[in-house]
Amino acid sequence: MGARHRVRRGLRCHRPGPGWLARGPAVLRQRGRDLTDVSDLSRSTHTGRPRVVVVGAGFAGLAAVKALKAAPVEVVLLDQHNHHVFNPFLYQVATALLEPVEAANPVRALVRGLRNLTFRVATVSDVHLRSQQVGTDRGVVAYDYLILAAGSVSDYFHSADIAARSFGIKDLGEALELRNQVLSRFEQASWAADPVERSRLLSFAVVGGGPTGVEFAAALAVLVEGSLAKDFPSITREEVSIVLVEGSEAPLASFAKGLQRSAARALANKGVRVESKAMVADVDVEGLLLKDGRRIEAATVVWAAGVTANPLVESLGVELGSKRRVPVTATLQLAGHPEVFVVGDLAEIPGRSKQPLPMLAQVGLQSGGHAGRAIEAMLAGRRVARFRYHNLGTMAVVGRNDGIAQIGPLHLSGFVGWLAWLFLHIARIHGLSGRFLVLVSWISGFVFADRPVRLVVGPRKAIPHASQTAGRPGGADAIELPSPSVATVDEWGPAAALAWWTQDLPGRERT
């Protein structure tokens, strides 16, 4: 392939950048100096192949690099984490059904067979379109082609108070924090002698009636009625309140009316109260303040009210669309920059109804794969095809043995809908070992009706408590039992563990 390989896109030809062979190997630059050997990142450029940088190792990013596995390119995959999270399982981590390792895979294990790929952990902070570089906390990475697949973050509607006083469920760290919070509330309530205080501690509000909010609320109810009822026999189900708050007429608004009613019945049977047409104005130490002036008391607020594009898009300098997403062409390219593709939750992709496609995993998988194939076509001088999205259906689990599925004209609910969700998601898990681990946990939970990972580990998110703001120094909220971090527990020896256990703590006697 010559230095002037031409890429045809319609009637327009594209030469990537100022000439990837003319300028020599794409290199990393840090603090103004060339780094010719930063962990051998630029080694493969000696092959004379153009570099494709993929930002994000989520569904879209992994689909893109796999589509490029046979392309004559050097692929550099960047992500701030060394693991890929299977997001549909996060609510199960938060409700003590799955371990983190069952909802995540090491990225290096997933891309091990891709010989043209280098993976590096780095936080990407900005994109320089003119110089064709991305800035990271490890330096600047140059690219010939760029695929932006950095995903999304929880949408707190620009409210610092909501972000600080609620628990998200968007990544593995948030899911673990939420699990710690739920279990710790029961530990705290077991100390409370005042029934009013116990009920306050055991009040949960879930904001957002989409699949994530519904699945978490239902799973929490199952956890309370099953494992936690056995662990805390002094706490009755009537003392625990779970409220699902939804701004539209009913939860799961994207599903057919019949499936919505089926889900509503399942939630009601599990003791979940649904507040529809309820818009949240603020979150404070007492719970939720609604825009109509009503209050919903909740000691724990779970925020599942949607997502917005990763803040990385701000550095592109383009006008953003809904949910801060980047408008793209029909081929998923950035207007004026055909060497840049934006996919997954970052991209505002017009659908058949002219409305943007939803921010779903299947959109990420399909758009990421399209971007990889498009770059391969560009290198071969072929026309880049338009992106065509195929809706494979939507599903949601509404607790144990209950689910809904909408696959084209086929509508499933109850036990059949639950089975459909299980089989589809098992098939999407990466690797046989991952499928086996998840399947064992699910079978255990199904047979024994128990949650195996009811552990409070790692740091807890600091949330202001009502008892603190009221000036009460003690109370159940004041009890904090520190625990070793998940990441450092293997470093603890017997002496360190003994020292931690015997330190002075309120209410604990030395043994």
C-alpha positions, 0 to 999 in steps of 0.5 A: 500500500503506497503512501498516498493510499486513497479512500473513496467515500462517495465522490470524496477521497480521503487521505488520513491525516497529514500522511501517516507514512510521511510523518513516520510512526505515530508516537506518544508525546509527553511533556513535549518530548517524544517517547519512542518506547513507552511500554513498546506502544509504538513498536508495531508502527515499524510495520508501516501500518496505519494506527487505529485508536479505539477509546473505550473497552465497552460493548462498542469498543470491543466490537470494533477491535474484533471487526478489525482483527484481520485488517492491515492496521495497528489497533491501540485500545485505551480504557481507564479500567483494565476490565470490561463490565457486562452492564446488564449484570450490575444490578445483580452485583448490587443485590448480592447475587453475583460477585464482581468477577462474574460481571466483569472480565479482564480486557487483556483476556478478551483481546488476547487473540487479536495480534494486531492490537495493543491494550493500555490502561489510560484515562482519555481526557480530550481529543485534538482533531486537527493534530489527530491526537488523543490526550491521556493521563499517560501522554498523547497518542497519535492516530490515523483513524479514531473510534470513540466508544467511551460510553456514558455516565449517570445523568444527574441533571447537573445537580451536585446534590443529587450526585452526592446524596444518591447511589448510581449503578453505572459501573462496578464500583458503584454497584459495590458501593450500593451493595455495601449500602444496602447490607449496612442499612440492615446491619444498622437497623439491627441495632436500632431499638426505636421502630421509627428509626428502624423504618427510616433506615430501611427506606429505599427509593429507586429513581427511574422506571427503566429496565435498570431501575425496575430490575434493581427494585425487584431484585432488592425486594427478593433479597429482603424477603429471602436472604435478609429475612433469614439473616435478620429475623428481628426485622419484619418485611413491613419495616422495609419500604421500597419505592420506585419513582418514575416520571412517565405514566408507568415504568418500562414505558418503552415496552408494550402496554400489556408487558407494562401491566405484567411488570407492574403486577410483579412489582406489586406482588413483591411489595414495591410501591410505584410512584408514576408521574413523579418528577424529582426536584432534589435529593436531601438527607431526608429523601426525595423532594418532588416537583409537585411539592410532595416528599418521599422519605428514603434513607437510601436513594438509588439513581437510575434515571438515565445516562448521558454521554461521557464528558470526553465529547466536550473536547470535540468542539462540536454542537452536541445533541440529546443526552450530550451525544455527538451527531454523526453521519449515516456512516457513523463518521464525524462530519468534516472528519471522515477518519473519526467514528463515534459509536455506542452511547456517545453517538446520536444515531438517527433511527427510522422514526428520525428519533435517535437510537436508544443508548443500549448495549445492542446499539453499541455492539452493532455500531462498534462492529460497523465502525471497524468494518468501515475502516477496513473498507476505507483502507481497501478503497471501497465505499463506506456503507450506511449503518443499519440498526437491527432491533433484536428486542428488549427484555427486563427481569422483574425479580425471581422467575419473572420477566418480560421480553419484547422481540418484534411481534413476540411478547413474553412475560412471567416465567417464560420471559425470565427464561428468555432473559437468562438464555440470551444474556448467558449467550452474550457473556464472554468465554465459557468460564464466565458463563459457567460462573454466572450459571452456577450462581443463578442455579444456586440462587434458584434452588436455594433461594439465597444470595451467596455474596452478602458481604460488606467490603471495600470503602463506602460512599459517604452520605450525609445522614438525617441524624447528623444534620439534626445534631444527634451524635449517636444513633444507628447511623453513627455505627461504621465498621471499617473493613479491608478494601477488596483490592488489598485484602490479599495483602493482609497477614494474620498480624494485620488482621488481628490488629484491625479486629482488636482496634478500639471501635464503638460497641466492640470489646477486645477479645 
